Every structure is written in structure tokens, then in C-alpha cells.
């Protein structure tokens, strides 16, 4: 009975096949549980999981291949794409001709940078004696140009990095002349002597090289180098080299090579604001393995770091075939099977003005304490300069410092008092040596007292006790309200992290008195104070701006128009500070009249520990100077302001 049953099965299968072939012009298979599509789907599932044991494989000659061998070959052929996400899907029904079938499968790789590489490949099958469909395994299933032993490889092509632009749309960092100073070992007659001479010359360069050039390892490097080698000592900007050329040019063994490097206009030019571009750090590679590869240039800090993706563009990506060389090592071939063109970076346009920035940097050059100077154009809020002194060690104090403003905040307090009609510049206000508020004693710098004098004199001489006595007239929140009208605590962004300030509010009598003279819980940044000063000069707050394109998402809204009579009074009093007050060192600065306010801010419980401040404007430029632990504003910050303004004149 076994034989007739087998015969009936064969006839039924043949009849079904004939029916399918008739229905589809003899090429397309009908769906069925024993059709080749089932094997193809299982093959794709096993490809993804790495388990192909349920599938039969043969090579093109018909010889059987173990499933494990196919798994291993797929991994090897995938090469550098082995861990890349891969989607596999059958496209339509297989075509069947007698006992062979061909199915189309779609491979979709997700490559670094969210790039998709999609293509279709045929998968051939053969029907074995047991009626089961087997996959004819060949490397071309993975990619048509692959042969046994090949590997898919990835090549990344760096995209041209765009520039940070200044206010004139010119690249801030551009190719500039440098000189590489080196030594030829065979011509150095006295290593110790030439090292001493070089060290002395490098120390004479102004502005000083920070950190100093380290020559401690130079003798060893010379000893290990070939006699005719060029052992580089340092690379100097051309202007720095010219300062010491006469001292080092004729030293035995010195050699010089001219070159060009991409550099900012000066060594200190807006360093903390610009940031740096360096080869990818280990942390970059660990944090963003899909974005960076060893050797990539990456922005760190400042604008280069904040806008790195915008500036660096999208690297080109090419899938290539690698093939074993004569020694068995895989080497790239010229075969490219997929390519994504590099997309150049886009520039970041800023408001920085080269001349103003140079003046700000120069003004801070000799200040070893942490310091900052911010300059803002009054008419539109453009940040013309943001300088941080050498002591800031790369930190952008100009934007992010959170420190008490000291007596510079009397500009805000005075505006609030005059707006409320509490005083006018001519109102007599007592300025005693000390004033006790709820048990806390307030005093003036060096214990001075003025007696009953006009409010303008109290402002010009920076009388703490007078302002502390007037503080109750502002109420618990009046100072904060006035500060907000000047942009403090505002929701404005400039394209880099910036602190907009925090003004004391809701405190008791002692806190109100302290806040009126810029102490207590009030903290600001130099940028916030420069923007507030510009608001007084203009008569309304304009949000400061640094990055114009791409524009920050929340650039901020303009403030309300200040009361004309009140703001005119504050301007007049800030002029008096310069003509006959604590900022009198600025009265002979060339150009338009200078207005300003000094500040000495205590930052802990020791009155001797103070920050130095000066805020002011001349013409269209409003600015703020801050020196951490700098002592008095008049003694430390005003000279910096003078150097800045004279450099601009």
C-alpha cells in the first residue's frame, strides 16, 4: 500500500504545480507551506539571529555546506559593517523554473551618521531530493562584487570645516604666518648655553607665551636625533618671532622654517569664546563613537564646541571592498560600492569686532587675576568683544561668572529710586560713616563720610550708607523689578552659555540694604551688567547678541522704554562719576564723554576680600570690567577700562 500512496502524492503535487504555472505564465510560484518563500524567510531570520541550522545550504556546484560555515562567512564578508544595523526583507514571491527558484531580498544597512545603504540581491534556491528547498550559498548574496575572502570596509572622508566669522563676515581663524624654530644637532656646540639663550628670548616675548615654552627635554631630544635633523623647539607667530629674531638667529645650530597655520588674529583673541579645534579626545570617541573617529578634528569649548556639528559638516562615507594581499593582510581595493558625499560645514556668524576685541584683550593682558571685559554696541546689543584675562585659564568668566556686582549695582538702585520719585540728583541725602540696619553695620570704603550732600554726589562718591538708608523706599521687590527692566534675569540667549543675573527680592530690611549696594543675594555676570549699562545708555533694554547665524532659539525680547526723566538723571550721575567721582581717571580719555560706575564687591565674610568692577559707556560702546579678588574698582578695574578705551580711540 505504500507505493500507491506515494504515487498519489506525486500526482497531486504535479497538478498543483501545473496549475500555478498556467496561472502565472509559467514563472511565479504559488504560496504554500512547502514553497521556496518559506525557506527564504527562514534564511533572512537566521541571518539576523546568527542561527541558520534550520536551513540547508549548497554551493553553486551542489555540494552541501554546513550552516555554521555560512554564518561565519556572512560575518567575515560583512567586515567593518558586521555590527551595523541591517534590515532584511523578501521582495515579492520567488520565481520557479523546474526545481530551481530565485528570490529577491532587500538589504538595508544603517551606517554611521544615520546613513542608509539599500540594495536588492537575488537569492537562488534548489529543490533537493527530499522536496526541501535549499539556499545556494555564494558571497554575492551579501554584495554583488564580493568574492570569498573579501570584506566590506568603511572609509570616512573628512568634510571641510567651516569658520567662525566676525562682524564683517571674515573668518576669525585664518591662515597666518608662523616660524618654526628648531635646532640641528650637529651644529649645536653647547647644548646648555643655547638652551639658556632660547629660554631667555622666549620669556622676552610680549604678550608672554602662556604656558611658557618648556625646554627641559631639549638636550635629550637633541642627543637622540640624527645629526642633520631639524629638532623643532617651538612654533611662533611671525610677529612674536620678529621680536626676538636678533637674539636667536645667530645662535649655533638654530634653524628656521616659515609656514602658515590657521590661527586667530592674536594668541589671546577671544580665546574662551572661540574655543579650540583639536584631534578627537578619548572622551569624544567614547561619548560619540558614531560621530567621531580617531584623527577627526573636534571643537572643544566656546563657539567651536557649542556649534561643532554645524561647523564640522557631515563626513563623506564610502563602502569599499578589502581583499587579502600577498601576505594575507586585508588591503583596500579601488572598488567602491556605496558613497555618501561629504557635506561641508556651515559658518557661524558672530558680532565680534576685531578692533574692539583686540583692545579688550590688550587691556586685560597684564592682569594675572581672573578677569573679564565685555563690550556691547548700545544701539542693537551686538557683543563686540568678550575678553577673559590670562588668569581665567580658558573659562569664559565674561559670560558665566556669577558674582556680586558691588556698587556698580547702584546704577540699578538709583534708577529705581528716581523712577519712583523718591529722590532726584539734587536731593540731599545723608552719607554717614556707618549705618546700622537690624543690627548689621554698613560702612563706606575707607570709612569716609560726606554728610548731607546731593544724591548725585552720593552716587559719584559711591556712598554705601546713603543707598542702604534709601533701600526701604524700593520695597522688597522694587530692585528686582528695575533690574528686570534692564534685562537682568532675562530669558535671552546669545549662542553660548551665559548667566543673565539673579536680583535679590523678598528679603528683609538687612537684605534690602545689602542688595541696594550690590551685595546680599544679588549675583550677575559681566555680560549681564554690560547689557544693563547699554539699556541705561539707550533708554531701553536690547537683548545682547553674539551668534547671528544660526540664530539662537530664544534670543529674547526688548525691554520696556525707561522713563526718560529718570534715565537722563542716571546718565548725568554716571557722567559725574567720571568728571569728579571714583572714575575720574577716565575724564581725559580721548573721544566722546565717558559715563560709568565703579564697584567694589565683597564676596565672603571678610570685608578685605573684594572683587573690582567698572561699568560704563563711551559713544556706542557699553562695557563691563570685572577682576576677581581685584580689590577696589577705582584702583583695579578703572585702569583696565582706561587701557581699553584708549586702545579704541
Secondary structure, 3 states (H helix, E strand, C coil): CHHHHHHHHHHHHHHHHHHHHHHCCCCECCCCCCCHHHHHHHHHHHHHHCCCCCCCEECCCCCEECHHHHHHHHHHHHHHHCCCCEEEEEEEEEEEECCEEEEEEEEEEEECCCEEEEEEEEEEEEECCCCCEEEECCHHHCCCCCCCCCEEEEEEECCCCCCEECCCCCECCEEEEEEEEEECHHHCCCHHHHHHHHHHHHHCCCCCCCCCCCCCCHHHHHHHCCCCCCEEEEEEEHHHHHHHHHHHCCCCCEEEEEEEEEECCCCCCCHHHHCEEEECCHHHHHHCCCCCCCCCEEEECHHHHHCHHHHHCECEEEEEEEEECCCCCEEEEEEEEEEECCECCCCEEECCCHHHHHHHHHHHCCCCCCEEEEEEECCCCEEEEEEECHHHCCCCHHHHCCECCHHHHHHHHHHHHHHCCCCCCCCEEEECCEEEECCEEEECHHHCCCEEEEHHHHHHHCCHHHHHHHHHHHHHHHHHHHHHHCCCCCCCCCCCCCCCCECCCCCCHHHHHHHHCCCCCCEECHHHHHHHHHHHHHCECCCCECEEECCCCCCCCCCCECCHHHHHHHHHHHHHHHHHCCCHHHCCCCCCCEEEEEEEEECCCCCCCEEEEEEEEECCEEEEEEECCCCCHHHHHHHHHHHHHHHHC
